[in-house]
Amino acid sequence: MKLLTLCALLCAMVAVTTAGAKSHLVKRCIYCPDGWNQARCPYGWTQVGSRCFTYNQTPMSWDSAKRHCWGLGANLASLHTYWEHQRIMQLLGNTAVWIGGSKGLKGTWFWSDGTSSSFSQWCWGEPSNGYYENCLQMSSRDSNCWLDAWCGYHLPSVCAKNIVN
């Protein structure tokens, strides 16, 4: 208990003495127990790599899901690696959801959060490029691969945001 109290006092002293430091510097407690310096996701969010993800079980259109994520300070989830995709699959189970990909005017797919990625997990025969299939759905079939889908379907969704230190 004395060690914990000492650590808390040291952290307070570091915070007070560095209050005038440049705001872009991250203040950390050097002598605190492991875990105190770890960035954390908000309650109800799950950390995967350097981002936080949350599942919204309320079915809604892709555009409504995108606005819902914005209201949480996030975006519809973009997935950049196979590992990230696998981790999200583990969190969701066998559930079809909206994620943040959409098709632009020239037929190219992009992430709604503006990030770029060469990773994709399209289902066999996808994207089928149907006339109104402009939004990215993580399917509940075939290992949660991706489908291009009509944006008006009402599905649950996954939001993602960067961890804030």
N, C-alpha and C positions, 0 to 999 in steps of 0.2 A: 504494500500500500504506500509505503514511504517513497519507493521508486516511482510510482505512478504520480504522486503529488509533486515530486521533484521534476519529473518530466513535464508536467503541466505548467509549473512555474517557469521552467526554461523556455517552453514554447511561448508563454506570455511575454517573457523578457525579450525574446527574439522578435516577436511581433511588434512590441512597443519601440524597440531600438531601431527597427528597420522600417518604421512607418513612413519615414521621409524618403525612402529609397524609390527608385523609379518604379512605376506601376507595372511595367512589363516583367519585372523580376518576380519569380515565384518564391514565396516565403515558405520554407519547410522546417519542420522541427527535426534537427539532425539526431538528437539523442532519444527520441521517442520509440516505444515498442514498434515492431514490424506491423504494418497495416495502417498506422496513423498517417503516413505520407502517401498512401494510395489514393488515386482519384476514385471517386465513387459515382455510381449511377443513382438517379433519384429513386425513391421507393416505388416499386412496381415495375422497374426497368431492369433489364438483364445486360450485363457487360459481356460483349463479345469483341475481343481485341481492344481497340481504342475507341469503340463506340458503344452506345447504350441502345437497346432495342426494347420495344414494348408491343404487345399484341392487343389490338382493339377488336373485340369479338362482335361488335355491333355491325351488321351487314349494311353497307352503303355503296354508292357508286364510287368509281375511281376518283373523280373530282372532289366529291364530298370527303372521301378518305384523305386525300391530299390536304384539304383545308383543315380537317380534324388534326392531322399531324402538325400543321403549321401552328395551330392553336396551342400545341404542347411544346412549341419551340423546336420542332423537329421536321423531318421530311418523310415521305413514304420511303421505305428502306431501299437502299441500293446495296447490291451484293457484289463484292469485288474479288473474292477468292473462293475456291472450292471448300476450304475449311470453314469460312464464314457461312456459306450456303448450308453445309452439313450441320453446323451448330444451330442455325435458325430452324432447320428441319427438326432437330431434336426438341427444340422448344415448342414447336407447333404441333408435332405429331402429324397425323394424316389429314390436314385441313387445307382447303383451297383459300388463298388470301391474295389481296392486292399487294404488290410491291411497286417500287417507284419508277419502273421503266415505261416509256411511252414512245410512240412512233411519230417522228416529225413529218413535215410536209413533203420532204423528198424521200420518205420511206426508210430513213435511218432511225435506229433505236437509240435513245439517250436516257440518262437518269435524271429525274426531276430535281435532284439536289445539285445538279451541275457537275458532278464528278464524272470522270471517264474511267473506263475499265475495258479490258480485252476479255474478261471472263464472261461466259454465258453458260446456261444450263437448259437449253431448249429441249423440249420433248421431241421425239422422232416426228418428222414432218412439219415441224414448227420453225419459225413462224409461218403460218399458212397464208398470212397477208390477206385475210378476208376483207371485204370492203369496209366494214366498220370496226375491225379488230385492231385498235390503236393503243391498247393498254396492256400492261404486263401482269399476268396472273401466275402465281406459283400454284401449280396444280396439286391435287391430292392424289394423283395417279403417277405411276412410273417414277418413283423416287422423288416426288415433289419437283419435277422438272417444270419448265416455263412454257406458258401458252400465250399467244396473242389473243386478246379477248375484247368483246364489246365493252366499252367503258361504263355502260349503263347498268351492267349486272350489279346486284347488291351482294357484296362479299365482305367478310372481315378483312382486316389489314394489319400490316406491320409498319411501325414508325421507327426511325433511327435518328440519333443525334450524336455529335461528338462529345466525349467526356470533357467536362470543364473542371480544371484543377482549382 
